[in-house]
């Protein structure tokens, strides 16, 4: 039976487990955002907060949102390792981003990595895009369809290409800066594996 990526799923995934509690930000975030001028950021699907901590340490004011309270509890604990000024720049919010954007929007950066929204990707990406301020950046990183082989049901449906994401952006409103598949090497169980990421970075025209 296909899994449903709802709040109960994510609470169970994070509660009492070490999965996702590493201290390193997503490498695509570092590559795409390091040269941007810090402003306000929405970390959409913050998990245990590695991306939010990295952004805050570089001067961003971050609204870090996740559907799982267990994940955010772990995120708050790990934020204690930040300098006080950086820790104070993060607001942790439990919310379902398929239903609402906390604060309504107007962010200089909206960043989302490897999310599995209920209700389909298109409506979710449209909601994220609507939260970007004029001149701001939308960064979406997902599981590229090249990863989908060998998966069934909801796992195969959690893959999306960068071109699919870009196709939903009005070219009169958005400048697509990056829309491509990128490979990366990861360590899994002591073995090296090749992953494929769909990377979309776009700037909202001012």
BANU-278203 format. One line per 8 residues: their letters; for each residue x negated, z negated, y negated of N, C-alpha, C, O. Coordinates in Angstrom, 2 decimals. Last residue first. Example, Ala and Ser with C-alpha at 12.3 -4.5 7.8 and 13.67 -1.06 7.14 Angstrom:
<kolvos>
sa = -12.85 -7.08 2.25 -13.67 -7.14 1.06 -12.90 -7.87 -0.03 -13.41 -8.04 -1.14 | -13.19 -7.80 5.69 -12.30 -7.80 4.50 -13.20 -7.80 3.30 -14.24 -8.46 3.32
</kolvos>
This chain:
<kolvos>
xxxxxxxx = -11.33 10.65 -42.18 -10.91 9.80 -43.28 -9.85 10.42 -44.16 -9.40 9.80 -45.13 | -10.83 11.09 -38.68 -11.14 11.66 -39.99 -10.57 10.78 -41.09 -9.48 10.23 -40.95 | -12.24 9.17 -36.22 -11.00 9.46 -36.92 -11.33 9.96 -38.34 -12.04 9.29 -39.09 | -14.41 10.35 -33.77 -14.30 9.73 -35.09 -13.00 10.15 -35.73 -12.68 11.34 -35.79 | -15.04 9.61 -30.32 -14.43 10.43 -31.37 -14.35 9.63 -32.66 -14.23 8.41 -32.66 | -16.23 9.85 -27.10 -16.45 9.21 -28.40 -15.89 10.14 -29.47 -16.24 11.32 -29.51 | -15.95 9.45 -23.73 -15.29 10.06 -24.90 -15.61 9.22 -26.13 -15.29 8.03 -26.19 | -17.13 9.91 -20.57 -17.46 9.31 -21.86 -16.81 10.11 -22.99 -17.10 11.29 -23.17
xxxxxxxx = -16.89 9.07 -17.28 -16.28 9.95 -18.29 -16.46 9.26 -19.63 -15.99 8.14 -19.82 | -19.59 8.59 -15.03 -18.73 8.07 -16.10 -18.15 9.20 -16.93 -18.84 10.17 -17.25 | -20.51 8.13 -11.78 -20.20 9.15 -12.76 -19.20 8.60 -13.76 -18.10 8.18 -13.39 | -23.28 6.70 -9.98 -21.93 6.63 -10.52 -21.76 7.73 -11.56 -22.73 8.21 -12.15 | -25.25 6.33 -7.16 -25.02 7.15 -8.35 -23.55 7.08 -8.74 -22.67 7.37 -7.92 | -27.08 3.49 -5.98 -25.93 4.39 -5.90 -25.79 5.13 -7.22 -26.17 4.62 -8.27 | -29.38 1.69 -4.00 -29.11 2.44 -5.21 -27.94 3.38 -4.98 -27.82 3.99 -3.92 | -28.85 -1.51 -2.48 -29.05 -0.06 -2.39 -28.71 0.59 -3.72 -27.86 0.11 -4.47
xxxxxxxx = -28.18 -4.15 -2.66 -29.57 -3.84 -2.38 -29.87 -2.35 -2.26 -31.00 -1.97 -1.96 | -25.49 -4.00 -3.35 -25.87 -4.53 -2.05 -27.28 -4.18 -1.66 -27.57 -3.95 -0.48 | -26.25 -1.68 -5.66 -25.11 -2.23 -4.94 -25.55 -2.68 -3.56 -25.93 -1.87 -2.71 | -27.24 -0.68 -8.79 -27.68 -1.38 -7.60 -26.47 -2.01 -6.94 -25.74 -2.78 -7.57 | -26.89 2.63 -10.21 -26.56 1.21 -10.13 -27.10 0.65 -8.82 -27.36 1.39 -7.87 | -27.37 5.26 -12.49 -27.78 4.64 -11.23 -27.47 3.14 -11.28 -27.75 2.47 -12.27 | -25.11 7.67 -13.84 -25.95 6.49 -13.98 -26.24 5.91 -12.60 -25.44 6.06 -11.67 | -24.03 10.65 -15.51 -24.42 9.92 -14.30 -25.22 8.68 -14.67 -25.91 8.66 -15.68
xxxxxxxx = -21.21 11.68 -17.38 -22.61 11.24 -17.35 -22.87 10.43 -16.08 -22.04 9.64 -15.65 | -19.15 14.13 -18.79 -19.42 13.29 -17.63 -20.91 12.95 -17.62 -21.75 13.82 -17.82 | -17.88 14.13 -22.20 -18.65 14.64 -21.08 -18.73 13.63 -19.94 -18.42 12.45 -20.10 | -17.70 14.30 -25.32 -16.67 14.37 -24.28 -17.33 14.98 -23.05 -17.34 16.20 -22.88 | -18.42 13.22 -28.57 -18.89 13.31 -27.19 -17.67 13.38 -26.28 -16.73 12.61 -26.44 | -16.90 13.72 -30.88 -18.36 13.71 -30.95 -18.98 13.90 -29.57 -19.95 14.63 -29.41 | -14.14 15.09 -32.22 -14.68 14.66 -30.94 -16.20 14.82 -30.98 -16.72 15.94 -31.11 | -12.39 14.05 -34.89 -13.59 14.83 -34.58 -14.16 14.28 -33.28 -14.60 13.14 -33.23
xxxxxxxx = -8.87 14.00 -35.49 -10.05 13.51 -34.80 -11.17 14.54 -34.72 -10.93 15.72 -34.52 | -6.86 15.31 -36.80 -7.05 13.88 -37.09 -8.39 13.38 -36.58 -8.97 12.46 -37.15 | -6.81 17.82 -35.87 -6.67 17.66 -37.31 -6.92 16.23 -37.76 -7.15 15.96 -38.93 | -6.87 17.53 -33.16 -8.11 17.93 -33.83 -8.02 17.87 -35.34 -9.05 17.86 -36.02 | -5.43 14.83 -31.58 -5.12 15.89 -32.53 -6.40 16.28 -33.27 -6.98 15.44 -33.96 | -6.09 14.12 -28.24 -6.43 13.81 -29.63 -6.18 15.02 -30.52 -6.67 16.12 -30.24 | -5.77 14.79 -25.62 -4.67 14.10 -26.27 -4.92 13.76 -27.73 -4.06 13.18 -28.39 | -8.14 15.85 -24.79 -7.02 16.78 -24.96 -5.83 16.12 -25.66 -4.98 16.81 -26.22
xxxxxxxx = -9.84 13.72 -24.31 -9.97 14.45 -25.57 -8.77 15.34 -25.84 -8.41 15.57 -27.00 | -9.04 13.05 -21.70 -8.85 12.10 -22.80 -8.86 12.84 -24.14 -7.99 12.61 -24.98 | -9.82 15.36 -20.34 -8.42 14.94 -20.34 -8.13 13.99 -21.49 -7.11 14.11 -22.16 | -12.56 15.26 -20.79 -11.80 16.37 -21.37 -10.30 16.05 -21.39 -9.60 16.42 -22.33 | -13.29 13.05 -19.29 -13.41 12.98 -20.75 -12.62 14.09 -21.42 -12.07 13.89 -22.51 | -10.95 12.36 -16.61 -12.09 13.06 -17.20 -12.10 12.90 -18.72 -11.07 12.64 -19.34 | -10.27 9.51 -14.62 -9.82 10.43 -15.66 -11.05 11.08 -16.28 -12.09 10.44 -16.45 | -8.99 7.37 -12.09 -10.05 8.23 -12.58 -9.48 9.23 -13.58 -8.36 9.73 -13.43
xxxxxxxx = -7.02 6.01 -10.83 -7.67 5.31 -11.93 -8.83 6.11 -12.51 -9.59 5.60 -13.33 | -6.10 7.28 -8.63 -5.39 7.56 -9.87 -6.03 6.87 -11.08 -5.64 7.12 -12.22 | -7.58 6.17 -6.61 -7.87 7.56 -7.00 -7.23 7.89 -8.34 -7.77 8.69 -9.10 | -6.33 3.66 -6.59 -7.75 3.76 -6.91 -8.12 5.19 -7.31 -8.88 5.38 -8.25 | -3.71 4.09 -5.83 -3.96 3.73 -7.22 -5.43 3.80 -7.58 -5.76 3.98 -8.75 | -4.50 6.39 -3.21 -3.51 5.62 -3.96 -3.93 5.34 -5.37 -4.46 6.22 -6.05 | -8.01 6.29 -2.29 -6.62 6.69 -2.12 -5.72 5.88 -3.03 -6.12 4.83 -3.56 | -11.29 7.68 -2.27 -10.33 6.66 -2.69 -8.92 7.20 -2.52 -8.68 8.40 -2.59
xxxxxxxx = -12.78 9.86 -1.60 -12.90 8.68 -0.75 -11.98 7.55 -1.14 -11.89 6.56 -0.42 | -13.32 10.93 -4.90 -13.30 11.25 -3.48 -13.51 9.97 -2.66 -14.33 9.12 -3.01 | -13.69 10.04 -7.52 -12.39 9.81 -6.88 -12.38 10.10 -5.39 -11.53 9.58 -4.67 | -15.89 10.55 -9.02 -15.92 9.33 -8.22 -14.70 9.20 -7.32 -14.67 8.33 -6.45 | -15.22 12.74 -10.46 -16.25 12.93 -9.44 -16.37 11.72 -8.53 -16.88 11.82 -7.42 | -13.52 11.77 -12.45 -12.93 12.24 -11.18 -13.95 12.53 -10.09 -13.60 12.55 -8.91 | -15.08 8.83 -13.86 -14.93 10.27 -13.80 -14.31 10.69 -12.46 -14.54 10.03 -11.45 | -13.81 6.04 -15.24 -14.33 6.53 -13.97 -14.04 8.02 -13.88 -12.88 8.43 -13.83
xxxxxxxx = -14.54 5.87 -18.80 -13.75 5.70 -17.59 -14.48 6.17 -16.35 -15.61 6.65 -16.42 | -14.63 4.88 -22.08 -15.46 5.19 -20.92 -14.65 4.89 -19.67 -14.12 3.79 -19.51 | -14.07 5.57 -25.39 -13.42 5.32 -24.11 -14.35 5.78 -23.00 -14.81 6.92 -22.99 | -14.11 4.81 -28.67 -15.01 4.98 -27.53 -14.26 4.60 -26.26 -13.88 3.44 -26.09 | -13.52 5.81 -31.90 -12.86 5.52 -30.63 -13.85 5.81 -29.51 -14.37 6.92 -29.41 | -14.29 4.75 -35.18 -14.73 5.35 -33.92 -13.88 4.87 -32.75 -13.57 3.69 -32.63 | -13.13 5.50 -38.57 -13.56 4.66 -37.46 -13.83 5.45 -36.19 -13.63 6.67 -36.13 | -12.01 7.00 -40.53 -13.46 6.89 -40.53 -14.01 6.10 -39.38 -15.23 6.02 -39.20
xxxxxxxx = -9.11 5.02 -40.44 -9.75 6.25 -40.91 -11.26 6.06 -41.05 -11.72 5.07 -41.63 | -9.09 2.79 -37.53 -8.96 3.04 -38.97 -9.55 4.41 -39.33 -10.40 4.91 -38.60 | -7.33 2.78 -34.50 -8.59 3.09 -35.19 -8.32 3.40 -36.65 -7.42 4.18 -36.98 | -4.98 2.52 -33.14 -5.55 1.30 -33.70 -6.84 1.53 -34.47 -7.39 0.59 -35.04 | -4.32 4.89 -31.97 -3.56 4.51 -33.16 -4.13 3.28 -33.84 -3.80 3.01 -35.00 | -5.92 4.83 -29.71 -6.28 5.73 -30.81 -5.56 5.34 -32.10 -6.13 5.44 -33.19 | -4.47 3.04 -28.09 -5.81 2.69 -28.57 -6.19 3.54 -29.78 -6.73 3.02 -30.75 | -2.16 4.59 -27.68 -2.05 3.29 -28.35 -3.41 2.86 -28.89 -3.50 2.38 -30.02
xxxxxxxx = -3.22 6.74 -26.28 -2.56 6.98 -27.56 -2.47 5.68 -28.36 -2.67 5.67 -29.57 | -4.04 5.43 -23.98 -5.05 5.99 -24.88 -4.46 6.30 -26.25 -5.13 6.13 -27.27 | -1.49 4.77 -22.94 -2.46 3.73 -23.25 -3.51 4.25 -24.23 -3.84 3.57 -25.20 | -0.28 7.21 -22.49 0.33 6.30 -23.46 -0.66 5.23 -23.88 -0.67 4.81 -25.04 | -2.14 8.21 -20.53 -1.89 8.89 -21.80 -1.32 7.96 -22.86 -1.80 7.93 -23.99 | -2.36 6.61 -18.16 -3.42 6.64 -19.15 -2.99 7.18 -20.51 -3.42 6.66 -21.54 | 0.25 4.46 -16.81 -0.42 5.73 -17.05 -1.39 5.70 -18.22 -1.27 4.89 -19.13 | 1.39 2.03 -16.16 2.18 2.94 -16.97 1.48 4.24 -17.33 2.03 5.04 -18.08
xxxxxxxx = -1.40 -0.16 -16.44 -0.13 0.18 -15.81 0.61 1.14 -16.74 0.46 1.08 -17.96 | -4.85 0.83 -16.69 -3.57 0.42 -17.29 -2.38 0.73 -16.41 -2.35 1.75 -15.72 | -7.71 0.00 -16.15 -6.74 0.50 -15.17 -5.35 0.14 -15.68 -4.72 -0.77 -15.14 | -10.85 0.77 -17.81 -9.56 0.09 -17.71 -8.69 0.76 -16.65 -8.90 1.92 -16.28 | -13.57 1.38 -18.48 -13.12 1.27 -17.09 -11.81 0.50 -16.93 -11.67 -0.32 -16.03 | -13.64 0.20 -21.71 -14.47 0.62 -20.58 -13.78 0.32 -19.25 -13.45 -0.82 -18.95 | -13.17 0.80 -25.11 -12.52 0.47 -23.84 -13.34 1.04 -22.70 -13.69 2.22 -22.70 | -13.09 0.10 -28.53 -13.92 0.38 -27.36 -13.20 -0.08 -26.10 -12.70 -1.20 -26.03
xxxxxxxx = -12.82 0.99 -31.78 -12.00 0.59 -30.63 -12.75 1.06 -29.39 -13.01 2.25 -29.21 | -13.94 0.19 -34.96 -14.33 0.61 -33.61 -13.29 0.09 -32.63 -12.93 -1.08 -32.65 | -12.56 -0.57 -37.16 -13.62 0.42 -37.34 -14.14 0.96 -36.02 -14.71 2.05 -35.96 | -9.00 -0.94 -36.95 -10.35 -1.31 -36.52 -11.34 -0.18 -36.79 -11.01 1.00 -36.67 | -6.24 -0.82 -37.40 -7.14 -0.77 -38.54 -8.57 -1.15 -38.21 -9.29 -1.64 -39.08 | -3.94 -3.04 -35.65 -4.86 -1.90 -35.75 -5.75 -1.99 -36.97 -6.00 -3.07 -37.50 | -2.34 -5.26 -34.95 -1.71 -4.01 -35.37 -2.64 -2.81 -35.48 -2.17 -1.67 -35.41 | -2.97 -7.71 -33.96 -3.37 -7.42 -35.33 -2.86 -6.09 -35.84 -2.94 -5.81 -37.04
xxxxxxxx = -3.07 -6.42 -30.70 -3.13 -7.60 -31.57 -3.65 -7.25 -32.95 -4.66 -6.56 -33.08 | -0.97 -4.01 -29.67 -2.34 -4.12 -30.17 -2.37 -5.35 -31.08 -1.75 -5.32 -32.14 | 1.12 -4.00 -26.72 0.85 -4.29 -28.12 -0.64 -4.25 -28.41 -1.47 -4.45 -27.52 | 1.38 -2.96 -24.13 2.58 -3.36 -24.87 2.32 -3.54 -26.36 3.20 -3.27 -27.18 | -1.00 -2.50 -23.03 -0.01 -1.44 -22.82 1.26 -1.73 -23.60 2.12 -0.86 -23.73 | -2.37 -4.82 -23.44 -2.57 -3.74 -24.41 -1.66 -2.54 -24.15 -1.58 -1.64 -24.99 | -1.35 -7.94 -23.28 -1.24 -6.72 -22.49 -1.29 -5.55 -23.46 -0.34 -5.32 -24.22 | -3.58 -10.63 -24.10 -2.47 -9.74 -24.40 -2.51 -8.57 -23.44 -3.55 -8.24 -22.87
xxxxxxxx = -5.42 -13.19 -25.36 -4.79 -12.74 -24.12 -3.57 -11.91 -24.48 -2.63 -12.41 -25.10 | -8.29 -12.99 -27.32 -6.83 -12.86 -27.31 -6.36 -12.43 -25.93 -6.83 -11.43 -25.39 | -10.82 -14.36 -29.26 -10.41 -14.05 -27.90 -8.88 -14.07 -27.84 -8.25 -15.04 -28.25 | -12.82 -13.26 -31.78 -11.51 -13.85 -31.53 -11.05 -13.39 -30.16 -10.90 -12.20 -29.90 | -16.06 -13.67 -32.99 -15.24 -13.19 -31.88 -13.93 -13.97 -31.84 -13.93 -15.20 -31.86 | -17.64 -14.83 -34.87 -17.14 -13.49 -35.19 -16.27 -12.92 -34.06 -15.79 -11.79 -34.17 | -18.64 -17.14 -33.85 -17.49 -17.25 -34.75 -16.90 -15.90 -35.12 -15.79 -15.82 -35.64 | -20.89 -16.22 -32.54 -19.76 -16.71 -31.76 -18.49 -16.78 -32.61 -17.39 -16.50 -32.12
xxxxxxxx = -22.56 -15.73 -34.74 -22.08 -14.63 -33.92 -20.85 -15.04 -33.12 -19.88 -14.29 -33.03 | -23.05 -18.31 -35.72 -22.45 -17.31 -36.59 -21.87 -16.15 -35.81 -20.82 -15.62 -36.17 | -24.32 -19.58 -33.47 -22.99 -19.99 -33.96 -22.31 -18.94 -34.83 -21.11 -18.72 -34.69 | -25.65 -17.33 -31.03 -25.84 -18.06 -32.27 -24.46 -18.40 -32.84 -23.53 -17.60 -32.72 | -24.33 -17.73 -27.66 -24.61 -16.98 -28.88 -24.99 -17.91 -30.02 -24.69 -19.10 -30.00 | -23.52 -19.30 -25.59 -24.95 -18.97 -25.65 -25.33 -18.19 -26.91 -26.51 -18.00 -27.18 | -20.80 -19.43 -25.69 -21.55 -20.59 -26.17 -23.04 -20.35 -26.25 -23.76 -21.10 -26.91 | -19.81 -17.32 -24.36 -20.06 -17.11 -25.79 -20.79 -18.30 -26.39 -21.34 -18.20 -27.49
xxxxxxxx = -19.21 -18.33 -21.88 -20.47 -17.60 -22.04 -20.81 -17.36 -23.51 -21.98 -17.21 -23.86 | -16.70 -19.43 -22.44 -17.81 -20.28 -21.98 -19.14 -19.60 -22.20 -20.10 -20.23 -22.65 | -15.20 -17.17 -23.08 -15.43 -18.21 -24.09 -16.61 -19.10 -23.70 -17.41 -19.48 -24.55 | -15.22 -15.89 -20.56 -15.83 -15.26 -21.73 -16.15 -16.28 -22.81 -17.23 -16.26 -23.39 | -13.74 -17.60 -18.94 -15.16 -17.39 -18.63 -15.89 -16.79 -19.82 -17.04 -17.13 -20.08 | -11.31 -17.25 -20.26 -11.89 -18.59 -20.16 -13.37 -18.49 -19.86 -14.18 -19.21 -20.45 | -10.89 -14.54 -19.83 -11.17 -15.00 -21.19 -11.73 -16.41 -21.19 -12.56 -16.75 -22.05 | -10.33 -14.50 -17.07 -11.46 -13.76 -17.61 -11.86 -14.28 -18.97 -13.05 -14.45 -19.25
xxxxxxxx = -8.02 -16.06 -17.03 -9.20 -16.50 -16.30 -10.45 -15.79 -16.80 -11.51 -16.41 -16.95 | -6.20 -14.48 -18.40 -6.65 -15.72 -19.02 -7.91 -16.25 -18.33 -8.78 -16.82 -18.99 | -6.14 -11.04 -18.64 -6.41 -12.17 -17.76 -6.91 -13.38 -18.53 -7.93 -13.31 -19.22 | -5.98 -9.00 -20.42 -4.72 -9.46 -19.86 -4.89 -10.74 -19.05 -3.92 -11.45 -18.80 | -7.95 -9.26 -23.41 -7.82 -9.01 -21.99 -6.49 -9.57 -21.51 -5.93 -10.49 -22.10 | -9.83 -8.55 -26.30 -8.51 -8.68 -25.68 -8.59 -8.40 -24.18 -9.22 -7.44 -23.75 | -11.46 -9.53 -29.09 -11.70 -9.26 -27.67 -10.43 -9.58 -26.88 -10.01 -10.73 -26.81 | -12.30 -8.49 -32.07 -11.09 -8.98 -31.42 -11.21 -8.55 -29.95 -11.08 -7.38 -29.62
xxxxxxxx = -15.22 -9.11 -33.93 -14.62 -8.57 -32.71 -13.32 -9.27 -32.35 -13.25 -10.50 -32.33 | -17.33 -7.94 -36.24 -16.26 -8.92 -36.12 -15.31 -8.40 -35.05 -14.67 -7.37 -35.23 | -20.82 -7.28 -35.70 -19.42 -6.86 -35.66 -18.49 -8.07 -35.62 -18.83 -9.11 -35.05 | -23.46 -8.11 -35.55 -22.77 -8.19 -36.83 -21.33 -7.74 -36.84 -20.68 -7.80 -37.88 | -24.63 -8.28 -33.13 -25.12 -7.22 -34.04 -24.30 -7.11 -35.31 -24.43 -6.14 -36.06 | -23.25 -10.15 -31.78 -24.65 -10.46 -32.07 -25.26 -9.44 -33.03 -26.28 -9.71 -33.66 | -20.86 -8.77 -31.38 -20.90 -9.88 -32.35 -22.33 -10.22 -32.74 -22.60 -10.54 -33.89 | -21.64 -6.95 -29.34 -21.19 -6.48 -30.64 -21.32 -7.57 -31.70 -21.83 -7.32 -32.79
xxxxxxxx = -22.24 -8.74 -27.25 -23.27 -7.81 -27.74 -22.90 -7.30 -29.14 -23.75 -7.24 -30.03 | -19.78 -9.99 -26.88 -20.95 -10.78 -27.29 -22.03 -9.88 -27.87 -22.66 -10.21 -28.88 | -18.22 -7.82 -26.03 -17.87 -8.55 -27.26 -19.07 -9.35 -27.77 -19.33 -9.38 -28.97 | -19.48 -7.18 -23.61 -19.47 -6.22 -24.71 -19.18 -6.91 -26.04 -19.83 -6.63 -27.05 | -19.00 -9.53 -22.10 -20.37 -9.08 -22.36 -20.44 -8.11 -23.53 -21.34 -8.20 -24.36 | -16.45 -10.68 -21.40 -16.95 -10.68 -22.76 -18.35 -10.20 -23.04 -18.86 -10.44 -24.13 | -15.03 -10.59 -19.07 -15.72 -11.84 -19.38 -16.62 -11.73 -20.60 -17.48 -12.59 -20.82 | -12.63 -8.36 -20.36 -13.18 -9.03 -19.18 -13.81 -10.35 -19.56 -13.22 -11.14 -20.29
xxxxxxxx = -11.55 -6.79 -22.39 -12.84 -7.45 -22.63 -13.45 -8.08 -21.39 -14.66 -8.33 -21.35 | -9.78 -4.67 -23.15 -10.11 -4.97 -21.76 -11.45 -5.65 -21.71 -12.38 -5.17 -21.06 | -11.17 -3.60 -25.97 -9.92 -3.46 -25.22 -10.19 -3.56 -23.72 -10.75 -2.65 -23.12 | -12.31 -4.87 -28.69 -12.82 -4.72 -27.33 -11.62 -4.76 -26.41 -11.10 -5.83 -26.10 | -12.28 -3.68 -31.85 -11.37 -4.10 -30.79 -12.04 -3.81 -29.47 -12.33 -2.66 -29.15 | -14.07 -4.61 -34.77 -14.01 -3.93 -33.48 -12.93 -4.54 -32.61 -12.69 -5.74 -32.63 | -15.24 -4.03 -38.08 -14.30 -4.70 -37.18 -14.18 -3.90 -35.90 -14.18 -2.67 -35.92 | -18.64 -3.38 -38.34 -17.40 -3.63 -39.07 -16.49 -4.43 -38.18 -16.92 -5.42 -37.58
xxxxxxxx = -21.95 -2.03 -38.50 -20.99 -3.03 -38.02 -19.80 -3.18 -38.95 -19.92 -3.13 -40.18 | -22.64 1.37 -38.25 -22.63 0.23 -39.16 -21.58 -0.77 -38.70 -20.42 -0.40 -38.52 | -24.15 2.58 -35.20 -23.02 2.48 -36.12 -23.16 1.26 -37.03 -23.74 0.24 -36.64 | -26.12 2.64 -33.28 -26.47 3.15 -34.61 -25.32 3.08 -35.61 -25.49 3.49 -36.76 | -24.90 1.63 -30.95 -26.05 0.94 -31.53 -26.36 1.37 -32.95 -26.82 0.56 -33.76 | -22.93 3.08 -29.70 -22.55 2.25 -30.84 -23.74 1.64 -31.58 -23.60 1.18 -32.71 | -23.82 4.49 -27.48 -22.96 5.17 -28.45 -22.73 4.40 -29.74 -22.38 4.98 -30.76 | -25.44 2.77 -25.95 -25.92 4.10 -26.32 -25.12 4.71 -27.45 -25.69 5.37 -28.32
xxxxxxxx = -23.80 0.52 -25.59 -25.09 0.39 -26.27 -25.56 1.75 -26.78 -26.02 1.87 -27.91 | -21.71 1.67 -24.11 -21.46 1.04 -25.41 -22.74 0.97 -26.21 -22.76 1.33 -27.39 | -23.03 2.42 -21.80 -22.47 3.47 -22.66 -22.14 2.92 -24.04 -22.28 3.62 -25.04 | -23.70 -0.03 -20.59 -24.76 0.81 -21.17 -24.23 1.92 -22.07 -24.91 2.32 -23.01 | -21.94 -2.99 -21.35 -21.88 -1.67 -20.73 -22.90 -0.74 -21.38 -22.97 -0.68 -22.61 | -24.12 -5.89 -21.54 -23.04 -5.02 -22.03 -23.05 -3.70 -21.28 -24.04 -3.33 -20.65 | -24.80 -8.52 -19.26 -25.24 -7.27 -19.87 -24.05 -6.44 -20.34 -23.07 -6.31 -19.61 | -24.23 -10.80 -17.82 -24.46 -10.94 -19.24 -24.80 -9.65 -19.96 -25.07 -9.67 -21.16
xxxxxxxx = -21.49 -10.90 -15.43 -22.85 -10.64 -15.85 -22.99 -10.65 -17.36 -22.01 -10.54 -18.09 | -19.05 -11.24 -14.29 -19.50 -12.29 -15.19 -20.96 -12.11 -15.61 -21.59 -13.05 -16.09 | -17.96 -9.55 -12.39 -17.77 -9.21 -13.79 -18.31 -10.22 -14.78 -18.07 -10.10 -15.98 | -17.40 -12.04 -9.99 -17.35 -10.61 -10.32 -17.14 -10.41 -11.82 -16.26 -11.02 -12.43 | -17.30 -14.61 -9.20 -18.38 -14.27 -10.12 -18.32 -12.82 -10.56 -19.11 -12.41 -11.41 | -14.13 -16.35 -9.09 -15.09 -15.37 -8.59 -16.14 -15.09 -9.66 -15.92 -15.31 -10.85 | -12.07 -17.91 -10.07 -12.92 -18.46 -9.03 -13.93 -17.51 -8.45 -14.54 -17.80 -7.42 | -10.28 -15.24 -11.18 -10.19 -16.67 -10.93 -11.09 -17.08 -9.77 -10.89 -16.66 -8.63
xxxxxxxx = -10.38 -12.44 -11.24 -11.36 -13.22 -12.00 -11.37 -14.70 -11.65 -12.40 -15.35 -11.82 | -8.36 -11.58 -9.52 -9.70 -10.97 -9.44 -10.75 -11.84 -10.12 -11.87 -11.97 -9.63 | -6.12 -12.96 -10.34 -6.67 -13.23 -9.03 -8.10 -12.72 -8.91 -8.94 -13.35 -8.27 | -5.75 -11.74 -12.82 -5.97 -13.19 -12.74 -6.62 -13.54 -11.41 -7.56 -14.34 -11.36 | -5.29 -9.09 -12.02 -6.52 -9.42 -12.74 -6.79 -10.92 -12.76 -7.95 -11.34 -12.71 | -2.81 -9.31 -10.64 -3.98 -8.72 -9.99 -5.26 -9.18 -10.67 -6.21 -9.60 -10.01 | -1.17 -10.35 -12.66 -1.44 -11.15 -11.45 -2.67 -10.64 -10.72 -3.49 -11.43 -10.25 | -1.03 -8.21 -14.48 -1.69 -9.45 -14.86 -2.06 -10.28 -13.63 -3.15 -10.84 -13.57
xxxxxx = -1.65 -5.21 -12.46 -0.90 -6.02 -13.42 -1.65 -7.32 -13.70 -2.77 -7.51 -13.22 | -2.17 -2.77 -10.88 -3.15 -3.43 -11.75 -2.42 -4.19 -12.86 -2.55 -3.87 -14.04 | -1.22 -2.73 -7.61 -0.71 -2.65 -8.96 -1.63 -3.44 -9.87 -1.85 -4.64 -9.66 | -2.38 -0.75 -4.86 -2.42 -1.95 -5.67 -1.82 -1.69 -7.04 -1.89 -0.58 -7.57 | -0.52 0.80 -2.23 -1.31 0.91 -3.46 -1.25 -0.40 -4.25 -0.21 -1.06 -4.30 | -0.85 0.00 1.19 0.00 0.00 0.00 -0.89 0.00 -1.25 -1.88 -0.72 -1.30
</kolvos>
